Amino acid sequence: MEQRYPVIQLADAIEYQEGSVVSKTIINQKTGNVTLFAFDKGQDLSEHTSPYDALVYVIDGVAEITISGHPIRVSAGEMIIMPAHEPHALLALEPFKMLLVMIRS
């Protein structure tokens, strides 16, 4: 019997792919979105800005997130907020999974 309100194990909801960044949209609404990401070691997101605050919750692994030139090491179980309009980038120091929550308001 299919569960109407499924419980999702975040770590198992997305898989690593060698040499790649994988993303999976969980919620996509005009008011915001929730996206899972899996980064292989050494993969990155180049520096960019967003008009909205973004919350990153680390599910697995370790990454370096740089916000306005300040590198911050984050690992499983931690979260960080990347403020709107501040340049940020990400580098996976080992295979790394994260949940990204962006509220557009």
MIMIGU-33913 format. One record per atom (N, C-alpha, C): atom name; x, y, z; chain; residue in three letters; residue number from 1. Coordinates in nm, 4 decimals. Each point is the difference from the previous one (the first is absolute). Layout:
<rs>
+------+----------+----------+----------+--------+------+-------+
| guza |        X |        Y |        Z | lumtor | fifi | torfi |
+------+----------+----------+----------+--------+------+-------+
|   CA |        X |        Y |        Z |      A |  Ala |   NUM |
...
+------+----------+----------+----------+--------+------+-------+
</rs>
This chain:
<rs>
+------+----------+----------+----------+--------+------+-------+
| guza |        X |        Y |        Z | lumtor | fifi | torfi |
+------+----------+----------+----------+--------+------+-------+
|    N |   0.0845 |  -0.1184 |   0.0000 |      A |  Met |     1 |
|   CA |  -0.0845 |   0.1184 |   0.0000 |      A |  Met |     1 |
|    C |   0.0889 |   0.1246 |   0.0000 |      A |  Met |     1 |
|    N |  -0.0248 |   0.0896 |  -0.0916 |      A |  Glu |     2 |
|   CA |   0.0787 |   0.1227 |  -0.0096 |      A |  Glu |     2 |
|    C |  -0.0372 |   0.0943 |   0.1136 |      A |  Glu |     2 |
|    N |   0.1033 |   0.0532 |   0.0631 |      A |  Gln |     3 |
|   CA |  -0.0213 |   0.0927 |   0.1113 |      A |  Gln |     3 |
|    C |  -0.0342 |   0.1373 |  -0.0560 |      A |  Gln |     3 |
|    N |  -0.1060 |   0.0591 |   0.0489 |      A |  Arg |     4 |
|   CA |  -0.0443 |   0.1300 |  -0.0496 |      A |  Arg |     4 |
|    C |   0.1006 |   0.1109 |   0.0313 |      A |  Arg |     4 |
|    N |   0.0620 |  -0.0086 |   0.1170 |      A |  Tyr |     5 |
|   CA |   0.0980 |   0.0991 |   0.0418 |      A |  Tyr |     5 |
|    C |   0.1320 |  -0.0722 |   0.0262 |      A |  Tyr |     5 |
|    N |   0.0760 |  -0.0242 |  -0.1059 |      A |  Pro |     6 |
|   CA |   0.1214 |  -0.0808 |   0.0176 |      A |  Pro |     6 |
|    C |   0.1064 |   0.0722 |   0.0831 |      A |  Pro |     6 |
|    N |   0.0689 |  -0.0777 |   0.0791 |      A |  Val |     7 |
|   CA |   0.1143 |   0.0487 |   0.0758 |      A |  Val |     7 |
|    C |   0.1232 |  -0.0237 |  -0.0868 |      A |  Val |     7 |
|    N |   0.0821 |   0.1029 |  -0.0143 |      A |  Ile |     8 |
|   CA |   0.1158 |  -0.0076 |  -0.0892 |      A |  Ile |     8 |
|    C |   0.1284 |   0.0000 |   0.0823 |      A |  Ile |     8 |
|    N |   0.0849 |  -0.0962 |  -0.0253 |      A |  Gln |     9 |
|   CA |   0.1341 |  -0.0035 |   0.0598 |      A |  Gln |     9 |
|    C |   0.0903 |   0.0816 |  -0.0934 |      A |  Gln |     9 |
|    N |   0.0365 |   0.1212 |   0.0410 |      A |  Leu |    10 |
|   CA |   0.0712 |   0.0925 |  -0.0891 |      A |  Leu |    10 |
|    C |   0.1264 |  -0.0604 |  -0.0596 |      A |  Leu |    10 |
|    N |   0.0790 |  -0.0668 |   0.0809 |      A |  Ala |    11 |
|   CA |   0.1271 |  -0.0552 |  -0.0488 |      A |  Ala |    11 |
|    C |  -0.0206 |  -0.1014 |  -0.1117 |      A |  Ala |    11 |
|    N |  -0.1146 |  -0.0672 |  -0.0019 |      A |  Asp |    12 |
|   CA |  -0.0277 |  -0.1017 |  -0.1014 |      A |  Asp |    12 |
|    C |  -0.0819 |   0.0529 |  -0.1175 |      A |  Asp |    12 |
|    N |  -0.0436 |   0.1253 |   0.0070 |      A |  Ala |    13 |
|   CA |  -0.0891 |   0.0555 |  -0.1013 |      A |  Ala |    13 |
|    C |   0.0736 |   0.0476 |  -0.1253 |      A |  Ala |    13 |
|    N |   0.1335 |   0.0060 |   0.0062 |      A |  Ile |    14 |
|   CA |   0.0802 |   0.0410 |  -0.1154 |      A |  Ile |    14 |
|    C |   0.1317 |  -0.0770 |   0.0052 |      A |  Ile |    14 |
|    N |   0.0508 |  -0.0365 |  -0.1169 |      A |  Glu |    15 |
|   CA |   0.1227 |  -0.0799 |  -0.0087 |      A |  Glu |    15 |
|    C |   0.1134 |   0.0818 |  -0.0593 |      A |  Glu |    15 |
|    N |   0.1219 |  -0.0336 |   0.0399 |      A |  Tyr |    16 |
|   CA |   0.1185 |   0.0604 |  -0.0595 |      A |  Tyr |    16 |
|    C |   0.0197 |  -0.0559 |  -0.1407 |      A |  Tyr |    16 |
|    N |   0.0564 |   0.0824 |  -0.0882 |      A |  Gln |    17 |
|   CA |   0.0446 |  -0.0441 |  -0.1318 |      A |  Gln |    17 |
|    C |   0.1435 |   0.0475 |  -0.0168 |      A |  Gln |    17 |
|    N |   0.0867 |  -0.0904 |  -0.0401 |      A |  Glu |    18 |
|   CA |   0.1424 |   0.0304 |  -0.0127 |      A |  Glu |    18 |
|    C |   0.0215 |   0.1221 |  -0.0888 |      A |  Glu |    18 |
|    N |   0.0787 |   0.0951 |   0.0518 |      A |  Gly |    19 |
|   CA |   0.0375 |   0.1188 |  -0.0764 |      A |  Gly |    19 |
|    C |  -0.1141 |   0.0956 |  -0.0281 |      A |  Gly |    19 |
|    N |  -0.1087 |  -0.0067 |   0.0777 |      A |  Ser |    20 |
|   CA |  -0.1189 |   0.0796 |  -0.0316 |      A |  Ser |    20 |
|    C |  -0.0618 |   0.0662 |   0.1216 |      A |  Ser |    20 |
|    N |  -0.0876 |   0.0948 |  -0.0308 |      A |  Val |    21 |
|   CA |  -0.0907 |   0.0589 |   0.0979 |      A |  Val |    21 |
|    C |  -0.1399 |  -0.0437 |  -0.0426 |      A |  Val |    21 |
|    N |  -0.0739 |  -0.0602 |   0.0921 |      A |  Val |    22 |
|   CA |  -0.1355 |  -0.0467 |  -0.0279 |      A |  Val |    22 |
|    C |  -0.0965 |   0.0826 |   0.0841 |      A |  Val |    22 |
|    N |  -0.1127 |   0.0410 |  -0.0584 |      A |  Ser |    23 |
|   CA |  -0.1005 |   0.0728 |   0.0770 |      A |  Ser |    23 |
|    C |  -0.1368 |  -0.0649 |  -0.0194 |      A |  Ser |    23 |
|    N |  -0.0823 |   0.0139 |   0.1022 |      A |  Lys |    24 |
|   CA |  -0.1356 |  -0.0569 |  -0.0029 |      A |  Lys |    24 |
|    C |  -0.0924 |   0.0988 |   0.0699 |      A |  Lys |    24 |
|    N |  -0.0950 |   0.0555 |  -0.0729 |      A |  Thr |    25 |
|   CA |  -0.0944 |   0.0953 |   0.0568 |      A |  Thr |    25 |
|    C |  -0.1057 |  -0.0748 |   0.0803 |      A |  Thr |    25 |
|    N |  -0.0187 |   0.0435 |   0.1241 |      A |  Ile |    26 |
|   CA |  -0.0997 |  -0.0590 |   0.0889 |      A |  Ile |    26 |
|    C |  -0.1275 |   0.0843 |  -0.0015 |      A |  Ile |    26 |
|    N |   0.0162 |   0.1315 |   0.0118 |      A |  Ile |    27 |
|   CA |  -0.1117 |   0.0944 |  -0.0067 |      A |  Ile |    27 |
|    C |   0.0424 |   0.1151 |  -0.0896 |      A |  Ile |    27 |
|    N |  -0.0885 |   0.0388 |  -0.0912 |      A |  Asn |    28 |
|   CA |   0.0271 |   0.1145 |  -0.0872 |      A |  Asn |    28 |
|    C |  -0.1282 |   0.0820 |  -0.0104 |      A |  Asn |    28 |
|    N |  -0.0045 |   0.1088 |   0.0749 |      A |  Gln |    29 |
|   CA |  -0.1174 |   0.0869 |   0.0031 |      A |  Gln |    29 |
|    C |   0.0445 |   0.1439 |  -0.0256 |      A |  Gln |    29 |
|    N |  -0.0946 |   0.0867 |  -0.0344 |      A |  Lys |    30 |
|   CA |   0.0370 |   0.1393 |  -0.0247 |      A |  Lys |    30 |
|    C |   0.0544 |   0.0667 |   0.1257 |      A |  Lys |    30 |
|    N |  -0.0352 |  -0.0520 |   0.1168 |      A |  Thr |    31 |
|   CA |   0.0465 |   0.0581 |   0.1267 |      A |  Thr |    31 |
|    C |   0.1330 |  -0.0574 |   0.0472 |      A |  Thr |    31 |
|    N |   0.0488 |  -0.1061 |  -0.0641 |      A |  Gly |    32 |
|   CA |   0.1286 |  -0.0560 |   0.0382 |      A |  Gly |    32 |
|    C |   0.0177 |  -0.1418 |  -0.0495 |      A |  Gly |    32 |
|    N |   0.1201 |  -0.0533 |   0.0229 |      A |  Asn |    33 |
|   CA |   0.0253 |  -0.1372 |  -0.0422 |      A |  Asn |    33 |
|    C |   0.0918 |  -0.0714 |   0.0988 |      A |  Asn |    33 |
|    N |  -0.0053 |  -0.1327 |  -0.0086 |      A |  Val |    34 |
|   CA |   0.0844 |  -0.0879 |   0.0803 |      A |  Val |    34 |
|    C |   0.0641 |  -0.0970 |  -0.0978 |      A |  Val |    34 |
|    N |   0.1332 |  -0.0074 |   0.0025 |      A |  Thr |    35 |
|   CA |   0.0730 |  -0.0823 |  -0.0960 |      A |  Thr |    35 |
|    C |   0.1078 |  -0.0803 |   0.0718 |      A |  Thr |    35 |
|    N |   0.0114 |  -0.1275 |  -0.0358 |      A |  Leu |    36 |
|   CA |   0.1086 |  -0.0845 |   0.0482 |      A |  Leu |    36 |
|    C |   0.1138 |   0.0057 |  -0.1001 |      A |  Leu |    36 |
|    N |   0.1235 |  -0.0006 |   0.0495 |      A |  Phe |    37 |
|   CA |   0.1177 |  -0.0040 |  -0.0855 |      A |  Phe |    37 |
|    C |   0.0950 |  -0.1086 |   0.0484 |      A |  Phe |    37 |
|    N |   0.0678 |  -0.0647 |  -0.0944 |      A |  Ala |    38 |
|   CA |   0.1085 |  -0.0936 |   0.0307 |      A |  Ala |    38 |
|    C |   0.1187 |   0.0392 |  -0.0865 |      A |  Ala |    38 |
|    N |   0.1132 |   0.0306 |   0.0630 |      A |  Phe |    39 |
|   CA |   0.1223 |   0.0417 |  -0.0680 |      A |  Phe |    39 |
|    C |   0.1053 |  -0.1089 |   0.0175 |      A |  Phe |    39 |
|    N |   0.0632 |  -0.0407 |  -0.1086 |      A |  Asp |    40 |
|   CA |   0.1163 |  -0.0865 |   0.0142 |      A |  Asp |    40 |
|    C |   0.1158 |   0.0856 |   0.0513 |      A |  Asp |    40 |
|    N |   0.0991 |  -0.0632 |   0.0603 |      A |  Lys |    41 |
|   CA |   0.1171 |   0.0716 |   0.0512 |      A |  Lys |    41 |
|    C |   0.0609 |   0.0866 |  -0.1100 |      A |  Lys |    41 |
|    N |   0.0286 |   0.1248 |   0.0338 |      A |  Gly |    42 |
|   CA |   0.0626 |   0.0926 |  -0.0939 |      A |  Gly |    42 |
|    C |  -0.0972 |   0.0777 |  -0.0867 |      A |  Gly |    42 |
|    N |  -0.1259 |  -0.0372 |   0.0011 |      A |  Gln |    43 |
|   CA |  -0.0989 |   0.0729 |  -0.0790 |      A |  Gln |    43 |
|    C |  -0.0352 |   0.1301 |   0.0720 |      A |  Gln |    43 |
|    N |  -0.0457 |   0.0979 |  -0.0763 |      A |  Asp |    44 |
|   CA |  -0.0265 |   0.1305 |   0.0599 |      A |  Asp |    44 |
|    C |  -0.1167 |   0.0713 |  -0.0653 |      A |  Asp |    44 |
|    N |  -0.0413 |   0.1057 |   0.0658 |      A |  Leu |    45 |
|   CA |  -0.0893 |   0.1000 |  -0.0583 |      A |  Leu |    45 |
|    C |   0.0802 |   0.1284 |  -0.0014 |      A |  Leu |    45 |
|    N |   0.0165 |   0.0587 |  -0.1171 |      A |  Ser |    46 |
|   CA |   0.0800 |   0.1217 |  -0.0091 |      A |  Ser |    46 |
|    C |  -0.0714 |   0.1160 |   0.0686 |      A |  Ser |    46 |
|    N |   0.0784 |   0.1025 |   0.0295 |      A |  Glu |    47 |
|   CA |  -0.0539 |   0.1147 |   0.0729 |      A |  Glu |    47 |
|    C |  -0.1168 |   0.0628 |  -0.0748 |      A |  Glu |    47 |
|    N |  -0.1054 |   0.0289 |   0.0747 |      A |  His |    48 |
|   CA |  -0.1193 |   0.0636 |  -0.0551 |      A |  His |    48 |
|    C |  -0.0730 |   0.0700 |   0.1144 |      A |  His |    48 |
|    N |  -0.1045 |   0.0740 |  -0.0333 |      A |  Thr |    49 |
|   CA |  -0.0840 |   0.0634 |   0.1013 |      A |  Thr |    49 |
|    C |  -0.1446 |  -0.0410 |  -0.0241 |      A |  Thr |    49 |
|    N |  -0.0810 |   0.0198 |   0.1006 |      A |  Ser |    50 |
|   CA |  -0.1427 |  -0.0287 |  -0.0084 |      A |  Ser |    50 |
|    C |  -0.0754 |   0.1166 |   0.0632 |      A |  Ser |    50 |
|    N |  -0.1176 |   0.0326 |  -0.0513 |      A |  Pro |    51 |
|   CA |  -0.0769 |   0.1085 |   0.0609 |      A |  Pro |    51 |
|    C |  -0.0703 |  -0.0417 |   0.1295 |      A |  Pro |    51 |
|    N |   0.0167 |  -0.1285 |   0.0401 |      A |  Tyr |    52 |
|   CA |  -0.0682 |  -0.0525 |   0.1184 |      A |  Tyr |    52 |
|    C |   0.0989 |  -0.0683 |   0.0938 |      A |  Tyr |    52 |
|    N |  -0.0302 |   0.0002 |   0.1293 |      A |  Asp |    53 |
|   CA |   0.0770 |  -0.0794 |   0.0942 |      A |  Asp |    53 |
|    C |  -0.0148 |  -0.1472 |  -0.0369 |      A |  Asp |    53 |
|    N |   0.1044 |  -0.0780 |   0.0259 |      A |  Ala |    54 |
|   CA |  -0.0044 |  -0.1442 |  -0.0260 |      A |  Ala |    54 |
|    C |   0.0553 |  -0.0725 |   0.1217 |      A |  Ala |    54 |
|    N |  -0.0719 |  -0.1010 |   0.0454 |      A |  Leu |    55 |
|   CA |   0.0432 |  -0.0815 |   0.1118 |      A |  Leu |    55 |
|    C |   0.0556 |  -0.1310 |  -0.0547 |      A |  Leu |    55 |
|    N |   0.1196 |  -0.0352 |   0.0424 |      A |  Val |    56 |
|   CA |   0.0622 |  -0.1267 |  -0.0376 |      A |  Val |    56 |
|    C |   0.0061 |  -0.0883 |   0.1239 |      A |  Val |    56 |
|    N |  -0.0571 |  -0.1196 |  -0.0108 |      A |  Tyr |    57 |
|   CA |   0.0117 |  -0.0999 |   0.1053 |      A |  Tyr |    57 |
|    C |   0.0847 |  -0.1137 |  -0.0558 |      A |  Tyr |    57 |
|    N |   0.1110 |  -0.0314 |   0.0679 |      A |  Val |    58 |
|   CA |   0.0930 |  -0.1022 |  -0.0471 |      A |  Val |    58 |
|    C |  -0.0482 |  -0.1380 |   0.0461 |      A |  Val |    58 |
|    N |  -0.0211 |  -0.0881 |  -0.0957 |      A |  Ile |    59 |
|   CA |  -0.0493 |  -0.1353 |   0.0268 |      A |  Ile |    59 |
|    C |   0.1155 |  -0.0973 |   0.0167 |      A |  Ile |    59 |
|    N |   0.1028 |   0.0152 |  -0.0842 |      A |  Asp |    60 |
|   CA |   0.1112 |  -0.0949 |  -0.0024 |      A |  Asp |    60 |
|    C |   0.1243 |   0.0700 |  -0.0512 |      A |  Asp |    60 |
|    N |   0.1156 |  -0.0379 |   0.0541 |      A |  Gly |    61 |
|   CA |   0.1263 |   0.0493 |  -0.0520 |      A |  Gly |    61 |
|    C |   0.0414 |   0.1352 |   0.0543 |      A |  Gly |    61 |
|    N |   0.0983 |   0.0589 |  -0.0710 |      A |  Val |    62 |
|   CA |   0.0599 |   0.1278 |   0.0409 |      A |  Val |    62 |
|    C |   0.0180 |   0.0870 |  -0.1238 |      A |  Val |    62 |
|    N |  -0.0284 |   0.1293 |   0.0155 |      A |  Ala |    63 |
|   CA |   0.0209 |   0.0955 |  -0.1089 |      A |  Ala |    63 |
|    C |   0.0523 |   0.1301 |   0.0570 |      A |  Ala |    63 |
|    N |   0.0537 |   0.0804 |  -0.0893 |      A |  Glu |    64 |
|   CA |   0.0391 |   0.1361 |   0.0344 |      A |  Glu |    64 |
|    C |  -0.0946 |   0.0930 |  -0.0737 |      A |  Glu |    64 |
|    N |  -0.0724 |   0.0796 |   0.0767 |      A |  Ile |    65 |
|   CA |  -0.0885 |   0.1012 |  -0.0579 |      A |  Ile |    65 |
|    C |   0.0657 |   0.1347 |   0.0250 |      A |  Ile |    65 |
|    N |   0.0182 |   0.0753 |  -0.1061 |      A |  Thr |    66 |
|   CA |   0.0610 |   0.1325 |   0.0112 |      A |  Thr |    66 |
|    C |  -0.1092 |   0.1042 |  -0.0187 |      A |  Thr |    66 |
|    N |  -0.0144 |   0.0874 |   0.0997 |      A |  Ile |    67 |
|   CA |  -0.0998 |   0.1066 |  -0.0049 |      A |  Ile |    67 |
|    C |   0.0740 |   0.1328 |   0.0103 |      A |  Ile |    67 |
|    N |  -0.0153 |   0.0834 |  -0.1019 |      A |  Ser |    68 |
|   CA |   0.0668 |   0.1314 |  -0.0046 |      A |  Ser |    68 |
|    C |   0.1482 |  -0.0111 |   0.0327 |      A |  Ser |    68 |
|    N |   0.0659 |  -0.1022 |  -0.0573 |      A |  Gly |    69 |
|   CA |   0.1433 |  -0.0179 |   0.0153 |      A |  Gly |    69 |
|    C |   0.0440 |  -0.0721 |   0.1263 |      A |  Gly |    69 |
|    N |  -0.0932 |  -0.0404 |   0.0850 |      A |  His |    70 |
|   CA |   0.0322 |  -0.0680 |   0.1258 |      A |  His |    70 |
|    C |  -0.0305 |  -0.1493 |  -0.0123 |      A |  His |    70 |
|    N |   0.1025 |  -0.0866 |  -0.0040 |      A |  Pro |    71 |
|   CA |  -0.0235 |  -0.1443 |  -0.0092 |      A |  Pro |    71 |
|    C |  -0.0471 |  -0.0574 |   0.1337 |      A |  Pro |    71 |
|    N |  -0.1009 |  -0.0856 |  -0.0072 |      A |  Ile |    72 |
|   CA |  -0.0582 |  -0.0623 |   0.1189 |      A |  Ile |    72 |
|    C |  -0.0122 |  -0.1493 |  -0.0270 |      A |  Ile |    72 |
|    N |   0.0567 |  -0.0812 |   0.0878 |      A |  Arg |    73 |
|   CA |  -0.0074 |  -0.1455 |  -0.0141 |      A |  Arg |    73 |
|    C |  -0.1285 |  -0.0487 |   0.0666 |      A |  Arg |    73 |
|    N |  -0.0799 |  -0.0759 |  -0.0735 |      A |  Val |    74 |
|   CA |  -0.1251 |  -0.0542 |   0.0531 |      A |  Val |    74 |
|    C |  -0.0009 |  -0.1512 |  -0.0175 |      A |  Val |    74 |
|    N |  -0.0608 |  -0.0697 |   0.0969 |      A |  Ser |    75 |
|   CA |  -0.0048 |  -0.1454 |  -0.0082 |      A |  Ser |    75 |
|    C |  -0.1356 |  -0.0510 |   0.0468 |      A |  Ser |    75 |
|    N |  -0.0194 |  -0.1307 |  -0.0164 |      A |  Ala |    76 |
|   CA |  -0.1286 |  -0.0641 |   0.0263 |      A |  Ala |    76 |
|    C |  -0.0590 |   0.0437 |   0.1338 |      A |  Ala |    76 |
|    N |  -0.1285 |   0.0339 |  -0.0036 |      A |  Gly |    77 |
|   CA |  -0.0719 |   0.0423 |   0.1187 |      A |  Gly |    77 |
|    C |   0.0023 |   0.1495 |   0.0241 |      A |  Gly |    77 |
|    N |   0.0777 |   0.0743 |  -0.0789 |      A |  Glu |    78 |
|   CA |   0.0092 |   0.1453 |   0.0174 |      A |  Glu |    78 |
|    C |  -0.0827 |   0.0709 |  -0.1064 |      A |  Glu |    78 |
|    N |  -0.0318 |   0.1258 |   0.0282 |      A |  Met |    79 |
|   CA |  -0.0684 |   0.0829 |  -0.0986 |      A |  Met |    79 |
|    C |   0.0605 |   0.1389 |   0.0015 |      A |  Met |    79 |
|    N |  -0.0203 |   0.0698 |  -0.1112 |      A |  Ile |    80 |
|   CA |   0.0496 |   0.1368 |  -0.0130 |      A |  Ile |    80 |
|    C |  -0.0976 |   0.0763 |  -0.0884 |      A |  Ile |    80 |
|    N |  -0.0115 |   0.1292 |   0.0248 |      A |  Ile |    81 |
|   CA |  -0.0846 |   0.0856 |  -0.0828 |      A |  Ile |    81 |
|    C |   0.0906 |   0.0855 |  -0.0872 |      A |  Ile |    81 |
|    N |  -0.0268 |  -0.0035 |  -0.1295 |      A |  Met |    82 |
|   CA |   0.0716 |   0.0855 |  -0.0948 |      A |  Met |    82 |
|    C |  -0.0901 |   0.1206 |  -0.0263 |      A |  Met |    82 |
|    N |   0.0405 |   0.1187 |   0.0463 |      A |  Pro |    83 |
|   CA |  -0.0860 |   0.1177 |  -0.0113 |      A |  Pro |    83 |
|    C |  -0.0217 |   0.0441 |  -0.1453 |      A |  Pro |    83 |
|    N |  -0.1164 |   0.0547 |  -0.0234 |      A |  Ala |    84 |
|   CA |  -0.0332 |   0.0559 |  -0.1308 |      A |  Ala |    84 |
|    C |   0.1028 |   0.1045 |  -0.0410 |      A |  Ala |    84 |
|    N |   0.0271 |   0.0052 |  -0.1289 |      A |  His |    85 |
|   CA |   0.0854 |   0.1016 |  -0.0625 |      A |  His |    85 |
|    C |   0.1479 |  -0.0088 |   0.0379 |      A |  His |    85 |
|    N |   0.0403 |  -0.1023 |   0.0761 |      A |  Glu |    86 |
|   CA |   0.1420 |  -0.0173 |   0.0319 |      A |  Glu |    86 |
|    C |   0.0550 |  -0.1133 |  -0.0872 |      A |  Glu |    86 |
|    N |   0.1139 |   0.0223 |  -0.0655 |      A |  Pro |    87 |
|   CA |   0.0553 |  -0.1055 |  -0.0849 |      A |  Pro |    87 |
|    C |   0.0371 |  -0.1225 |   0.0826 |      A |  Pro |    87 |
|    N |  -0.0313 |  -0.1165 |  -0.0559 |      A |  His |    88 |
|   CA |   0.0322 |  -0.1243 |   0.0692 |      A |  His |    88 |
|    C |   0.0374 |  -0.1073 |  -0.1017 |      A |  His |    88 |
|    N |   0.0783 |  -0.0979 |   0.0478 |      A |  Ala |    89 |
|   CA |   0.0463 |  -0.1114 |  -0.0836 |      A |  Ala |    89 |
|    C |   0.0127 |  -0.1221 |   0.0901 |      A |  Ala |    89 |
|    N |   0.0122 |  -0.1170 |  -0.0610 |      A |  Leu |    90 |
|   CA |   0.0086 |  -0.1241 |   0.0762 |      A |  Leu |    90 |
|    C |   0.0997 |  -0.0940 |  -0.0653 |      A |  Leu |    90 |
|    N |   0.0791 |  -0.0688 |   0.0823 |      A |  Leu |    91 |
|   CA |   0.0942 |  -0.1019 |  -0.0464 |      A |  Leu |    91 |
|    C |  -0.0162 |  -0.1225 |   0.0884 |      A |  Leu |    91 |
|    N |  -0.0260 |  -0.1157 |  -0.0601 |      A |  Ala |    92 |
|   CA |  -0.0124 |  -0.1255 |   0.0746 |      A |  Ala |    92 |
|    C |   0.1399 |  -0.0521 |   0.0325 |      A |  Ala |    92 |
|    N |   0.0342 |  -0.0035 |   0.1295 |      A |  Leu |    93 |
|   CA |   0.1306 |  -0.0493 |   0.0427 |      A |  Leu |    93 |
|    C |   0.0034 |  -0.1523 |   0.0025 |      A |  Leu |    93 |
|    N |  -0.1167 |  -0.0602 |   0.0007 |      A |  Glu |    94 |
|   CA |  -0.0195 |  -0.1453 |  -0.0109 |      A |  Glu |    94 |
|    C |  -0.1414 |  -0.0158 |  -0.0555 |      A |  Glu |    94 |
|    N |  -0.0436 |  -0.1196 |  -0.0356 |      A |  Pro |    95 |
|   CA |  -0.1389 |  -0.0120 |  -0.0450 |      A |  Pro |    95 |
|    C |  -0.0920 |   0.0667 |   0.1029 |      A |  Pro |    95 |
|    N |  -0.0952 |   0.0788 |  -0.0502 |      A |  Phe |    96 |
|   CA |  -0.0737 |   0.0940 |   0.0836 |      A |  Phe |    96 |
|    C |  -0.1451 |   0.0074 |  -0.0463 |      A |  Phe |    96 |
|    N |  -0.0944 |  -0.0099 |   0.0955 |      A |  Lys |    97 |
|   CA |  -0.1423 |   0.0161 |  -0.0305 |      A |  Lys |    97 |
|    C |  -0.0547 |   0.1131 |   0.0852 |      A |  Lys |    97 |
|    N |  -0.0896 |   0.0796 |  -0.0619 |      A |  Met |    98 |
|   CA |  -0.0610 |   0.1093 |   0.0734 |      A |  Met |    98 |
|    C |  -0.1439 |   0.0197 |  -0.0427 |      A |  Met |    98 |
|    N |  -0.0759 |   0.0592 |   0.0896 |      A |  Leu |    99 |
|   CA |  -0.1360 |   0.0430 |  -0.0270 |      A |  Leu |    99 |
|    C |   0.0036 |   0.1524 |  -0.0063 |      A |  Leu |    99 |
|    N |  -0.0463 |   0.0574 |  -0.1098 |      A |  Leu |   100 |
|   CA |  -0.0021 |   0.1449 |  -0.0184 |      A |  Leu |   100 |
|    C |  -0.1439 |   0.0471 |   0.0080 |      A |  Leu |   100 |
|    N |  -0.0266 |   0.0952 |   0.0903 |      A |  Val |   101 |
|   CA |  -0.1331 |   0.0575 |   0.0167 |      A |  Val |   101 |
|    C |   0.0090 |   0.1465 |  -0.0323 |      A |  Val |   101 |
|    N |  -0.0782 |   0.0443 |  -0.0992 |      A |  Met |   102 |
|   CA |  -0.0017 |   0.1414 |  -0.0385 |      A |  Met |   102 |
|    C |  -0.1426 |   0.0510 |   0.0064 |      A |  Met |   102 |
|    N |  -0.0195 |   0.1062 |   0.0771 |      A |  Ile |   103 |
|   CA |  -0.1294 |   0.0631 |   0.0140 |      A |  Ile |   103 |
|    C |   0.0017 |   0.1302 |  -0.0790 |      A |  Ile |   103 |
|    N |  -0.0922 |   0.0144 |  -0.0920 |      A |  Arg |   104 |
|   CA |  -0.0026 |   0.1184 |  -0.0869 |      A |  Arg |   104 |
|    C |  -0.0985 |   0.1038 |   0.0527 |      A |  Arg |   104 |
|    N |   0.0401 |   0.0719 |   0.1023 |      A |  Ser |   105 |
|   CA |  -0.0872 |   0.1070 |   0.0498 |      A |  Ser |   105 |
|    C |   0.0815 |   0.1028 |   0.0740 |      A |  Ser |   105 |
+------+----------+----------+----------+--------+------+-------+
</rs>
